[in-house]
Amino acid sequence: MNTRHLTLADVIFGLTNMQSQPQPNPAVTGVVINSRESKPGALFVALPGERVDGHNFVADAFAAGAVGAIVHRPVRADCITINRAAPRLPQRWNKPVCIQVEDTLIGLQNLAAHWRRQFSPQVIGITGSVGKTSTKELTALLLSGRYRTLKNEGNLNNEIGLPLTLLQLTAEHQQVVLEMGMYNLGEIETLCQIAAPDVGVVTNIGPSHLERLGSIERIAAAKQELVAALPPTGTAILNIDDPLVMAMQQHTPARIFTYGLSPTADLWADQIQSEGLEGIRFVLHFQGDTAHVKVPLLGRHSVHTALRAAAVGLVQGIAWADVPAGLQNHQSQLRLVAIPGPNGSIILDDTYNAGPASTIAALNLLQELNAPRKIAVLGYMAELGPFEAEGHRKVGCRAAVTANWLITVGPRAALVAQEAVACGLTPEAALAMDSTGAILDYLQKIPAPGDTILIKGSRSMAMETIVQGLSAGPGGEATG
């Protein structure tokens, strides 16, 4: 079997178009952008930054064992410098190599695009306003039951993280599942130029990044770049329940596969039942066949996550009979997790990020649970632009219905508490607090056994610190 891995000669050719067979030609054990993550055999990419310039740490990367670095200016490090203007390559390396390009970020992207095209895996791109990461995780889990599958880890879904993922590609990989994030128009198009996806999945369109893009229509146009980049032999997997997503079918040369809650979709679900922290049940329908499925995902909204993963599986050759078992894998509970809280309570940790749609979905899950009291701890939702006030009000009004107790974090989230009171929650049960410390002190005291505490907010709010504080046992060690 061809088990070819990235080597230093591959890197040089991908960046300079110069071929050589240097001796030795070490395998690249990993591509890193932080010199502290360097190890023997690593390739270090010296990215510039406002606070930290990677060029100042090339020598540190070499000291840790890196065999090469991508740079765009001279560095203070003992290395062999190579660029397109070099008359020839040395035949023998006796020190690390500095490969000089015009821009290190573009160099990283070009190298990833070159390396991706050395192989022929099926590449699945996933974008949308909500649900990208959970869809990526469940899709990769389902595909890995049959195929050797690569995915981007965590939230490595941008112009840096996606290339780093593709540079892990080997000839053994049959499927690559890539979450694609963006902040502005043109960014997903760039990711597609690097990754060359065969399948594109769009989850939904919502007001995330409205502050940057200015309108829902521009957000849809940015997400649409994925399906527009697909080849005629590819497949666009679209959410039939979202009109803005379905409008994208006019802008792709690929065939269309739809999913959702409508019987008109190619793959659809009904009879959805939440079983609280035990997961959800539903009936899956495809080409006249049905399957009863239970998945360990929290909240009724998670049926769309399961549908997306199942759609990719079917498009990629997973047998219909094998799809339910793949979805029911107990590794598939993804971002929202339940952990022990103070005084016998339960914490729903959904602190990865937040927007109005995902926060309302989490509040709906809170409502579904059989708990003596339901407490929502909600932070500010960022990047909503002109939708900011309306988005926070919608969440506040939903919290009034789904929670017995609401605590907001920070002055910009106080509108959530105000609107919850306007929608019927008593003023005593809707508290707006400014400091994490005050919230921790308060929440250590009020929960009783069985109470459920939902904690959610934008990344900038660092809501995970509240989870860590609440789940800490004696001496500050986390119990969850």
BELZIRA-V434660 format. One record per helix or strand. SS is the DSSP state (h for helix, s for strand). FROM is the first residue (numbers start at 1). TO is the last residue. If there is no record, write none. Layout:
BEGIN
ss=SS from=FROM to=TO
ss=SS from=FROM to=TO
END
This chain:
BEGIN
ss=s from=7 to=7
ss=h from=8 to=16
ss=s from=23 to=23
ss=s from=27 to=27
ss=s from=30 to=32
ss=h from=35 to=37
ss=s from=42 to=45
ss=h from=54 to=63
ss=s from=68 to=71
ss=s from=80 to=82
ss=s from=92 to=92
ss=s from=97 to=100
ss=h from=104 to=116
ss=s from=122 to=127
ss=h from=132 to=143
ss=s from=149 to=151
ss=h from=161 to=166
ss=s from=175 to=179
ss=h from=187 to=195
ss=s from=199 to=202
ss=h from=210 to=213
ss=h from=216 to=228
ss=s from=235 to=239
ss=h from=243 to=251
ss=s from=255 to=260
ss=s from=267 to=274
ss=h from=276 to=278
ss=s from=280 to=286
ss=s from=289 to=295
ss=h from=302 to=315
ss=h from=320 to=327
ss=s from=337 to=340
ss=h from=342 to=344
ss=s from=346 to=349
ss=h from=356 to=368
ss=s from=374 to=379
ss=h from=385 to=402
ss=s from=405 to=409
ss=h from=411 to=422
ss=h from=427 to=429
ss=s from=430 to=433
ss=h from=436 to=446
ss=s from=452 to=456
ss=h from=459 to=461
ss=h from=464 to=470
ss=s from=472 to=472
ss=h from=474 to=476
ss=s from=478 to=478
END
